[in-house]
Amino acid sequence: ESLESYRDCFTPYICRESDRIREGFQSQCGYWTPFSALPVVLIYNTKLVRAESVTSWGDLENPAFRGNIAFADPQISGSSYTALVTRILAGGGEDCLAGFRSALEGRQSDSSGAVLTAVADGSALVGITLEETALQHIAAGEDIALVYPSDGTSCVPDGSALVKGAPHGDNARLFLDFTVSTDVQSMVGQRFCRRTVRADIPADPSLPPLSTLNMVSYDVEWASQNRDRLLSEWSFLLGEVPS
């Protein structure tokens, strides 16, 4: 959404082998080039929380978790804004934000990384993050497990863009081509716990196929266009702006 929000700063470019990129992972007009696909997940501390108690967004409103949820401030964290929009879509509309806010009791982290730290050390019971971040911490041996919420998640790509007026535009285009090349996209999955955006590279067999998850219909352009309004509404619910 950040790249889409600043599209006026970029020069459109359709990368080489764009026909190999999965449907829904490309900018319609080529303002940005996708790099990896990032599902939103819930995480919990495996020593403090039973697996069956965290299966959905709705479970976060269980009184047992009230005030013990790690969530980064979406004003600061782009991935957290993605999670906020995903919560709206999974919950059937913006009315669900009031319940989500109550579950948080106003608690927000100042960075995405702090979410993982809080859940791992037990200062929060559950948290909201991206799949690749959770997988990295799990691989490091931390007491964390992840859940794909049964009531809906999203898988939004991150990416790169060609800055308008770039002094070395030709090299920038070559770099964008490089980021979606077979070699790089294979490495994305093998070494960095991310999902490839290419349709011709097999997904990591240890991860559930996206087709098996309950995926919300996430419109990146809509999320970008409504960013200021949704963040203002969220701030109001937190009591950070006057009515």
N, C-alpha and C positions, 0 to 999 in steps of 0.2 A: 504493500500500500504506500510505503514511503516513496518508492520509485515512481509509482503512478501519480502521486500527489505533486511531484516535481518534474513531471514530464516536459514542461515548457523549457526546462534547463537542458534537455537532451536532444540529440539528433537521431531520428529513427534509423534503425539498421536491422535488416533481416539477416541473421547469421547463416553461415554455410550449414548445410545439413539440417536446416530448420524443419524439413519434412520428417525427420526422425524424432522430433520432440513430441511428447505425449500431448494429446488434445487437452486443452484447458490450462496448459502450463506456459503459454506464450502471450506476450503483449499483442493485442489485436493490431496495433499499428507499428509494432517494432520499436517502441520507445525503450524497452529493456529486454535483456536476454536472460532467461531463467538459468539457474545454476543447480539447485537441488530442491527436492520436494520435502516439505516439513510438516508432518501431521502434528496437531495439537493433542497432548495427552495429559492425563492426570497421574500424579505420582503419590506414593505414600511410604511412610517409614515402616519397614517390614517387622521391626521389633515392637512397634507400638500399635499397629493397626492390622486388623484381620482383612485378608484379601477380599472376602465376600462383602465387606462393608463399603467398599468403594468400587462401584461399577459404572456410575453415571454422574452427569452434572447434578442431577436432582439429589444424589446422595450427599453432596457437599452441604446441603441445607439441613442435614441431620444435626440436632442440637449437640451431639458429641463432638462435632468438628467446629462449632461456632467459635470464631476468634482464633482458630488454630489452622487456618488455611494460608499458605504462602502464595501470594499473587503480586507480581511486579506492577508498579504504577504504569498504566497504559499511556500516560502522557510522556513517559520517558522511554519505555520499552516498546519497540515495534512488534515483537512477538507477542507481547501481552495485549496489545491492541487487537491483533489477530485473534487471540483467545477470547477477548471480550465480544467481538463480533460473532465468533463461533458460538459462544454461549447464547447470544441473542437468537441466532438461527436455530440452534438446537432446542431452545426454550419456547419457540413459537412467536417471538416478538420481543420488543423492548420492555414490555411489562415485567419480564422475568428478572430485570436488573435489580429491582427493589429487593427481591428475595436473596439474590446473589450478594448484594451489598450488606444485607443483614447478617448473612453467614460469615462475611469477612470481618464484621464489626469494625469497619474502617481501616483494617490492617492492610498495608501495601508495602512491598519491598521497593528499595530504590534502584534495584537492578535485577535483570533476569537471573544472573548467577546466584544472587542471594536466595532465590527460591529453592534451588537445589541444596544449598548449604543449610538452610533452615530445616528442610525435611530430613536431610541426612543426620543432622545433629539432634533432632527431636524437638527443636524449639517450635516447629510446626508439625502437625500430624500428616497433612496432605498438602499438595501443591499443584500448580498448573504451569506447564512448560511445553517445550517442543520435544518430539521423539528423539532427535539426534542428541540433544543435551542430556536427556535422561539416560540414554544408552551409554554415553561416555562415562557418566558417573557410576552406573551399574557395573560397567566393565572395570572400573577402578576399585571395585569391591565395597562400595558404600551400601548402607542398609536401605536401599530404595528399590521399589518395583514400580512399573508403569502400567497404566490401564488406558485402553481406547474407550472413551465414554460411549455406552450403549445407546444413549439418546442423541448421539451425533457428534462428529468431529469434522475438522477440515484438513486439507492438505494444500497449503499455499506455498508456492515457490519463492525462494529468494533469488537474487540476480544481480546483474551488472548492467551498466548503461554507458553510452557514448556521450560525453559532455559536449554540449553545443560549443562550437568554436575551438575545440581541442587542437593544440598546435601540432600534435602527431596523430591525427585522426586515422591514418592508414594503419599505424601500429595498434591503435586502440581496436580497430575492427578485427585485426588478426588475433588480438587477445580474446575478444568476445568469441571468435570462432574456436579458439583453443579451449575455452571453458566448457564448451559443449561437445568437444571431440570425444571419440570413443575411449581414448586412453584416460583422459581426465574423469570422464563420467564413470568409468570402471573403478577408478581410484576412490571416487566419492563414496561408493558403497563399501569397498573393501577396507578402507583405512579411516574413514571419517564418520561412520555411523549415519550416513545420509542416504536418501533415496535418489537414484538417478532420474533425470527428467527425460531421458531417451527411452523410446518404446522398444528399441532393438537390443537393449541390454537387460538381461534377466535380473529381476529383483533379488535381493538377498533372501535366500530360502529360510533364514531364521526369523524373518519378519512376516507378519500376516499380510497377504495381498490387500491392496486398497479395496478391491472388489468385495472383500469379506467384511469390511468395516461399514458402519452406518455413516455415510458421508453427507454432510449438508451441502446445499448448493451455494457455494461461496463465490460471490461476484467481487473480484478485486477492485474493479472500477467503481462500483457502488460503495464499497468500504472506504475507498479513497475520497470520493465526493462527499461522503457523510461523516468524515473523520472529525471535523471540528464540532459538528452538532452532537455526535455521540459522546465525544469526550466532555463537552460542556454538560450534557445530561448526566454523565457519570460523576463529574465533579459536584453537581448540584445534589445528587443522591448522597454523596459523601459529606455534604455540608460545607464544601469548600468555596461556593459562590453564593451570593444572595439570591433569593427568589425574585 
